[in-house]
Amino acid sequence: MLTPSTESAPPRGHRWLAVSALACVLLSLAAWRALPLLEAAQARRLAENMPVFGAMPSFRLTDQEGRPFSDADLRGHVVVADFIFTRCPTVCPLLTSRMLRLQREAREEGLSPRFVSFSVDPGYDTPERLSRYASEHGVDTANWSLLTGPLEAVETTVLDGFRVMMGRDADAGEDDFFSIFHGEHFVLVDADGRIRGYYKAAEDAGLEALQRDLRALSLADR
């Protein structure tokens, strides 16, 4: 007859497996808890090694709702800026779709950057037209602003501040929107208002680099 202790005790091999399984679970939990810390540390190292191209310019413009909007509204946030115009028939819709992708991915990761699009055709792009453009392209304006204003103020902001090309052929009329030209780079700004990168986001390699650096700055800022 077996003794009660022998009947209730699991075989030695089973006990070893149970202990091993428990250890694996505890190690997995510890690694899972450490993962955000490791990611933040890696993000800080990457952010520290990114170049600084100068400061985000000071500006006072108008958003798609007709409200005043300035650089002060972006301070304390990681920012992605681009330069478009609503009647652009070529690259602007692509740039907007790429920005939409960045906005969606940032939201899915729990990141909170700000996005801003400067119109390089401000004489035509009224707040109403910018609002319509945002609606037609599915832009979530909760953290994405489309800006316009006096041409001189926009040129000072874009050309002198962000150092991105914009202009119009000298002999072109106001209705000749094919004569408008502008830089196709996205500009990344950190939460301290420093310009940290220029990216050809219409190209896959440029977009991937921007995704990496945007994530790094956002995590490092937490």
MOFENFEN-V970191 format. One line per field, one symbol per residue. phi: phi as a letter, one per 20 degrees, with the letter a starting at -180 (. if undefined). A space follows every 50 residues. Layout:
BEGIN
phi->???
END
This chain:
BEGIN
phi->.ffgfffeefggffffffffffffffffffffffggffffffffffffef fddpdgffbcccefdnefbcfffdfncfcddccbbfefedeggffffffg ffffffffemecfdcbdefecffeefgfffffffffdmfeefccdddbrg gffffffffeeeldfbrbgfeeefeeffefcafdeeddcefemdfdacce ffdgffffffgfffffffffef
END
